Amino acid sequence: MEGNIKSNTTNPYLVPVAILIAGGFIAAAVFMGGGGGNTAPVANTGDNQPTQAAPQPTGSTDDVRPITAEDHIKGNPDAPIKIVEYSDFECPFCKRFHDTMNEVMDKYGESGEVAWVFRQFPLEQLHPVKAMAEAVASECANELGGNDAFWQFADRFFELTPSNNRTEIETVIPQIVREIGLDETAFQTCFESGKYDEKIQADIANAIETGGRGTPWSIVVGPNGRTFPLNGAQPLAAVEQLIELAKKE
């Protein structure tokens, strides 16, 4: 394992996540099965449309879980159009799409037209341990600092890290915790508690139920509840097209 910020203890950013691994393997079985067991770890649908993993979605976007105050929401919670993103903090395409979604919110968020909902979709079979740890860390940031702290954590994490399981979480997570002003002791207690295991697994299950087979996987929810799939790191223009389509429904 990588170095420990506490030299005389077991790495606190890896061990608690073992509780989540079993659930991650269940999700992995869904992703890796059904196609001969040889799913490509990275697929690309074009220069501007990469996606993480390959099989075609088979679920229904209408099964997206209702958005509540428990979700991580950027923008107006009552916005007529909501983009629900299922994301993996270690996915390089999620990193790219995160920037795109920030552009979307710069354009549509201030007016209250669009809200961005972030849900967890760590792909354990592609990013063992680290993606789960990062999902837990983001939930603890939310617990200690509220919705703003969650988005500060997410923005800074994607800004600082290289993706594809190369992140030195023992260094980066404590750095971000300090930068956004969270209590480090309380954060560590939260991180080790396992209290967000079920929440993360519920996000993973809903992503799969709605047809997600890779990350980023997003669903645009229109004013009348009609849903539109948004698969992969689509460019800004493609996201805007779906927003305009949702407006007309």
KOLTORVO-274608 format. One record per residue (C-alpha): x, y, z; residue number from 0. Coordinates in steps of 0.5 Angstrom, whole numbers, plus 500, padded with zeros to 3 digits. Each point is the difference from the previous one (the first is absolute). Last residue first. Example, Ala and Ser with C-alpha at 12.3 -4.5 7.8 and 13.67 -1.06 7.14 Angstrom:
% KOLTORVO-274608
{X->527	Y->498	Z->514	num->1}
{X->498	Y->493	Z->502	num->0}
This chain:
% KOLTORVO-274608
{X->417	Y->537	Z->453	num->248}
{X->503	Y->507	Z->497	num->247}
{X->505	Y->501	Z->506	num->246}
{X->503	Y->493	Z->500	num->245}
{X->502	Y->501	Z->493	num->244}
{X->503	Y->506	Z->501	num->243}
{X->504	Y->497	Z->506	num->242}
{X->502	Y->494	Z->496	num->241}
{X->503	Y->505	Z->494	num->240}
{X->504	Y->503	Z->506	num->239}
{X->503	Y->494	Z->502	num->238}
{X->502	Y->498	Z->493	num->237}
{X->503	Y->507	Z->499	num->236}
{X->504	Y->500	Z->507	num->235}
{X->503	Y->493	Z->498	num->234}
{X->498	Y->493	Z->502	num->233}
{X->504	Y->497	Z->505	num->232}
{X->497	Y->493	Z->500	num->231}
{X->492	Y->499	Z->499	num->230}
{X->495	Y->505	Z->501	num->229}
{X->493	Y->496	Z->500	num->228}
{X->494	Y->504	Z->499	num->227}
{X->494	Y->500	Z->506	num->226}
{X->493	Y->503	Z->499	num->225}
{X->498	Y->503	Z->507	num->224}
{X->496	Y->505	Z->498	num->223}
{X->505	Y->506	Z->501	num->222}
{X->505	Y->495	Z->497	num->221}
{X->505	Y->495	Z->503	num->220}
{X->507	Y->500	Z->497	num->219}
{X->503	Y->493	Z->502	num->218}
{X->508	Y->499	Z->500	num->217}
{X->505	Y->495	Z->500	num->216}
{X->507	Y->502	Z->501	num->215}
{X->502	Y->494	Z->500	num->214}
{X->498	Y->493	Z->498	num->213}
{X->494	Y->495	Z->499	num->212}
{X->495	Y->505	Z->502	num->211}
{X->493	Y->498	Z->498	num->210}
{X->495	Y->503	Z->505	num->209}
{X->501	Y->493	Z->505	num->208}
{X->507	Y->501	Z->499	num->207}
{X->501	Y->507	Z->503	num->206}
{X->494	Y->498	Z->505	num->205}
{X->505	Y->495	Z->503	num->204}
{X->506	Y->504	Z->500	num->203}
{X->496	Y->505	Z->504	num->202}
{X->497	Y->495	Z->505	num->201}
{X->507	Y->498	Z->501	num->200}
{X->503	Y->507	Z->502	num->199}
{X->494	Y->501	Z->505	num->198}
{X->501	Y->493	Z->503	num->197}
{X->508	Y->501	Z->501	num->196}
{X->499	Y->507	Z->503	num->195}
{X->500	Y->498	Z->507	num->194}
{X->506	Y->496	Z->499	num->193}
{X->503	Y->504	Z->506	num->192}
{X->507	Y->501	Z->498	num->191}
{X->499	Y->506	Z->496	num->190}
{X->496	Y->503	Z->505	num->189}
{X->505	Y->499	Z->505	num->188}
{X->505	Y->503	Z->496	num->187}
{X->496	Y->506	Z->498	num->186}
{X->499	Y->501	Z->507	num->185}
{X->507	Y->500	Z->502	num->184}
{X->502	Y->505	Z->493	num->183}
{X->494	Y->505	Z->502	num->182}
{X->499	Y->503	Z->493	num->181}
{X->503	Y->506	Z->497	num->180}
{X->499	Y->499	Z->493	num->179}
{X->508	Y->500	Z->499	num->178}
{X->501	Y->496	Z->506	num->177}
{X->495	Y->494	Z->498	num->176}
{X->503	Y->501	Z->493	num->175}
{X->507	Y->499	Z->502	num->174}
{X->498	Y->494	Z->504	num->173}
{X->496	Y->497	Z->494	num->172}
{X->506	Y->501	Z->496	num->171}
{X->506	Y->497	Z->504	num->170}
{X->497	Y->493	Z->502	num->169}
{X->496	Y->500	Z->493	num->168}
{X->506	Y->500	Z->496	num->167}
{X->496	Y->500	Z->494	num->166}
{X->503	Y->495	Z->494	num->165}
{X->493	Y->496	Z->500	num->164}
{X->499	Y->502	Z->493	num->163}
{X->499	Y->507	Z->502	num->162}
{X->506	Y->506	Z->500	num->161}
{X->497	Y->504	Z->506	num->160}
{X->500	Y->507	Z->502	num->159}
{X->495	Y->503	Z->496	num->158}
{X->495	Y->494	Z->501	num->157}
{X->501	Y->501	Z->507	num->156}
{X->499	Y->507	Z->501	num->155}
{X->494	Y->500	Z->496	num->154}
{X->497	Y->494	Z->504	num->153}
{X->502	Y->503	Z->507	num->152}
{X->497	Y->507	Z->499	num->151}
{X->494	Y->496	Z->497	num->150}
{X->499	Y->496	Z->507	num->149}
{X->502	Y->506	Z->504	num->148}
{X->495	Y->505	Z->497	num->147}
{X->495	Y->494	Z->501	num->146}
{X->501	Y->500	Z->508	num->145}
{X->507	Y->501	Z->503	num->144}
{X->501	Y->494	Z->505	num->143}
{X->495	Y->495	Z->496	num->142}
{X->501	Y->502	Z->493	num->141}
{X->508	Y->499	Z->501	num->140}
{X->498	Y->493	Z->503	num->139}
{X->496	Y->499	Z->494	num->138}
{X->506	Y->502	Z->496	num->137}
{X->505	Y->495	Z->504	num->136}
{X->495	Y->494	Z->499	num->135}
{X->500	Y->501	Z->492	num->134}
{X->508	Y->501	Z->501	num->133}
{X->501	Y->494	Z->503	num->132}
{X->496	Y->496	Z->495	num->131}
{X->503	Y->503	Z->495	num->130}
{X->507	Y->498	Z->503	num->129}
{X->498	Y->493	Z->502	num->128}
{X->501	Y->497	Z->493	num->127}
{X->499	Y->504	Z->494	num->126}
{X->498	Y->496	Z->494	num->125}
{X->496	Y->494	Z->504	num->124}
{X->498	Y->505	Z->505	num->123}
{X->496	Y->505	Z->496	num->122}
{X->498	Y->505	Z->504	num->121}
{X->493	Y->503	Z->498	num->120}
{X->498	Y->505	Z->505	num->119}
{X->495	Y->505	Z->499	num->118}
{X->501	Y->508	Z->498	num->117}
{X->493	Y->504	Z->498	num->116}
{X->501	Y->506	Z->496	num->115}
{X->495	Y->505	Z->500	num->114}
{X->497	Y->504	Z->493	num->113}
{X->496	Y->506	Z->499	num->112}
{X->501	Y->504	Z->506	num->111}
{X->503	Y->506	Z->497	num->110}
{X->507	Y->499	Z->503	num->109}
{X->500	Y->493	Z->498	num->108}
{X->499	Y->500	Z->493	num->107}
{X->507	Y->503	Z->497	num->106}
{X->504	Y->499	Z->506	num->105}
{X->497	Y->493	Z->501	num->104}
{X->501	Y->498	Z->494	num->103}
{X->507	Y->502	Z->500	num->102}
{X->501	Y->496	Z->507	num->101}
{X->497	Y->494	Z->496	num->100}
{X->505	Y->500	Z->495	num->99}
{X->506	Y->501	Z->505	num->98}
{X->497	Y->493	Z->504	num->97}
{X->499	Y->497	Z->493	num->96}
{X->508	Y->500	Z->499	num->95}
{X->501	Y->497	Z->507	num->94}
{X->495	Y->495	Z->499	num->93}
{X->503	Y->498	Z->494	num->92}
{X->507	Y->499	Z->504	num->91}
{X->496	Y->496	Z->505	num->90}
{X->503	Y->499	Z->507	num->89}
{X->494	Y->505	Z->503	num->88}
{X->495	Y->495	Z->497	num->87}
{X->493	Y->503	Z->498	num->86}
{X->493	Y->499	Z->499	num->85}
{X->497	Y->507	Z->498	num->84}
{X->493	Y->502	Z->500	num->83}
{X->499	Y->506	Z->496	num->82}
{X->494	Y->504	Z->502	num->81}
{X->495	Y->505	Z->496	num->80}
{X->494	Y->504	Z->503	num->79}
{X->505	Y->502	Z->506	num->78}
{X->497	Y->499	Z->507	num->77}
{X->507	Y->498	Z->503	num->76}
{X->503	Y->507	Z->497	num->75}
{X->507	Y->499	Z->499	num->74}
{X->505	Y->494	Z->502	num->73}
{X->496	Y->494	Z->503	num->72}
{X->503	Y->495	Z->504	num->71}
{X->494	Y->495	Z->502	num->70}
{X->497	Y->499	Z->507	num->69}
{X->495	Y->506	Z->498	num->68}
{X->497	Y->496	Z->495	num->67}
{X->500	Y->498	Z->493	num->66}
{X->496	Y->494	Z->498	num->65}
{X->504	Y->494	Z->498	num->64}
{X->501	Y->499	Z->493	num->63}
{X->496	Y->494	Z->498	num->62}
{X->497	Y->504	Z->494	num->61}
{X->507	Y->499	Z->497	num->60}
{X->498	Y->493	Z->498	num->59}
{X->505	Y->494	Z->500	num->58}
{X->504	Y->497	Z->495	num->57}
{X->506	Y->505	Z->499	num->56}
{X->505	Y->497	Z->494	num->55}
{X->506	Y->497	Z->503	num->54}
{X->507	Y->504	Z->500	num->53}
{X->504	Y->503	Z->506	num->52}
{X->502	Y->507	Z->501	num->51}
{X->497	Y->505	Z->495	num->50}
{X->503	Y->504	Z->495	num->49}
{X->496	Y->505	Z->496	num->48}
{X->504	Y->506	Z->497	num->47}
{X->505	Y->496	Z->496	num->46}
{X->495	Y->494	Z->499	num->45}
{X->496	Y->495	Z->503	num->44}
{X->506	Y->497	Z->504	num->43}
{X->501	Y->494	Z->505	num->42}
{X->504	Y->499	Z->506	num->41}
{X->500	Y->494	Z->504	num->40}
{X->498	Y->495	Z->494	num->39}
{X->495	Y->495	Z->502	num->38}
{X->503	Y->493	Z->500	num->37}
{X->495	Y->496	Z->504	num->36}
{X->497	Y->496	Z->494	num->35}
{X->495	Y->506	Z->499	num->34}
{X->495	Y->499	Z->506	num->33}
{X->505	Y->501	Z->506	num->32}
{X->505	Y->506	Z->501	num->31}
{X->495	Y->505	Z->501	num->30}
{X->495	Y->497	Z->505	num->29}
{X->506	Y->496	Z->503	num->28}
{X->503	Y->506	Z->502	num->27}
{X->494	Y->503	Z->503	num->26}
{X->500	Y->494	Z->505	num->25}
{X->507	Y->501	Z->501	num->24}
{X->499	Y->507	Z->502	num->23}
{X->495	Y->497	Z->505	num->22}
{X->506	Y->496	Z->503	num->21}
{X->505	Y->506	Z->500	num->20}
{X->496	Y->504	Z->504	num->19}
{X->502	Y->498	Z->507	num->18}
{X->507	Y->500	Z->497	num->17}
{X->499	Y->507	Z->500	num->16}
{X->502	Y->501	Z->507	num->15}
{X->507	Y->497	Z->498	num->14}
{X->502	Y->505	Z->495	num->13}
{X->500	Y->507	Z->502	num->12}
{X->502	Y->499	Z->507	num->11}
{X->507	Y->496	Z->498	num->10}
{X->502	Y->496	Z->506	num->9}
{X->503	Y->503	Z->505	num->8}
{X->507	Y->502	Z->503	num->7}
{X->502	Y->505	Z->493	num->6}
{X->494	Y->504	Z->501	num->5}
{X->499	Y->503	Z->493	num->4}
{X->501	Y->493	Z->497	num->3}
{X->504	Y->498	Z->494	num->2}
{X->497	Y->496	Z->494	num->1}
{X->498	Y->493	Z->501	num->0}
